[in-house]
């Protein structure tokens, strides 16, 4: 069971709108050092535009790799993508 702060990570993006993978790595390290209980990847987090499925999948994979078991990473799943979400499992 997860106890504590679960952070819905804002998706870092480059100027062209592509996901900023270096920034996600830095954010993961920061949340590990600050003792966040877990992070949620690919949620809305109040963003005007949410990344598409492939970008969220890439961000999720990078976050899991960077977390390296140091904190749980939770994948946000939109209802309209339920069948695609099985690919992430």
C-alpha positions as CSV (number, residue, x, y, z in Angstrom):
1,X,0.0,0.0,0.0
2,X,1.2,3.5,-0.8
3,X,1.1,6.0,2.0
4,X,1.9,9.6,1.5
5,X,2.0,12.1,-1.3
6,X,1.3,10.7,-4.8
7,X,2.3,13.4,-7.3
8,X,0.5,13.9,-10.6
9,X,3.5,14.9,-12.6
10,X,3.1,17.8,-15.1
11,X,4.5,16.5,-18.4
12,X,7.7,18.4,-19.3
13,X,7.8,19.4,-22.9
14,X,10.3,20.8,-25.4
15,X,9.5,23.9,-27.4
16,X,8.1,21.8,-30.2
17,X,5.7,20.0,-27.8
18,X,7.7,16.7,-27.7
19,X,8.2,15.2,-24.3
20,X,11.3,16.4,-22.5
21,X,12.8,13.0,-21.4
22,X,15.8,14.6,-19.7
23,X,13.5,16.7,-17.6
24,X,11.4,13.7,-16.6
25,X,14.6,12.0,-15.4
26,X,15.5,15.0,-13.3
27,X,11.9,15.2,-11.9
28,X,12.0,11.5,-10.9
29,X,15.3,12.0,-9.1
30,X,13.9,15.1,-7.3
31,X,10.8,13.2,-6.2
32,X,12.9,10.3,-4.9
33,X,15.1,12.7,-2.9
34,X,12.1,14.6,-1.6
35,X,10.5,11.3,-0.5
36,X,7.3,11.4,-2.6
37,X,5.4,8.2,-2.1
38,X,4.7,7.7,-5.8
39,X,4.3,9.6,-9.1
40,X,1.4,9.5,-11.6
41,X,2.6,9.7,-15.2
42,X,0.4,10.9,-18.1
43,X,-2.4,12.4,-16.1
44,X,-4.0,15.8,-17.0
45,X,-2.4,17.7,-14.1
46,X,-4.4,20.8,-15.2
47,X,-2.5,20.9,-18.5
48,X,-4.2,22.5,-21.5
49,X,-3.0,19.7,-23.8
50,X,-2.2,16.2,-22.7
51,X,0.4,14.1,-24.5
52,X,-0.8,11.5,-27.0
53,X,-0.7,7.8,-26.2
54,X,2.8,7.1,-27.6
55,X,4.3,10.1,-25.9
56,X,2.8,9.1,-22.5
57,X,4.0,5.5,-23.1
58,X,7.5,6.8,-23.7
59,X,7.4,9.1,-20.7
60,X,6.1,6.2,-18.5
61,X,8.9,3.9,-19.7
62,X,11.5,6.6,-19.0
63,X,10.1,7.3,-15.6
64,X,10.1,3.7,-14.6
65,X,13.7,3.3,-15.8
66,X,14.8,6.4,-13.9
67,X,12.9,5.5,-10.7
68,X,14.7,2.1,-10.8
69,X,12.5,0.7,-8.0
70,X,13.1,3.7,-5.7
71,X,9.5,4.8,-5.8
72,X,6.3,3.5,-7.5
73,X,5.3,4.9,-10.9
74,X,1.6,4.8,-11.7
75,X,0.4,5.0,-15.3
76,X,-2.6,7.3,-15.9
77,X,-5.2,5.7,-18.1
78,X,-7.9,7.6,-20.0
79,X,-11.2,5.8,-20.5
80,X,-11.1,6.3,-24.2
81,X,-7.8,4.4,-24.4
82,X,-8.6,1.4,-22.2
83,X,-7.7,-1.2,-24.8
84,X,-4.4,0.6,-25.5
85,X,-3.6,0.8,-21.8
86,X,-3.2,-3.0,-21.8
87,X,-0.1,-2.5,-23.9
88,X,1.4,-0.5,-21.0
89,X,0.8,-3.3,-18.5
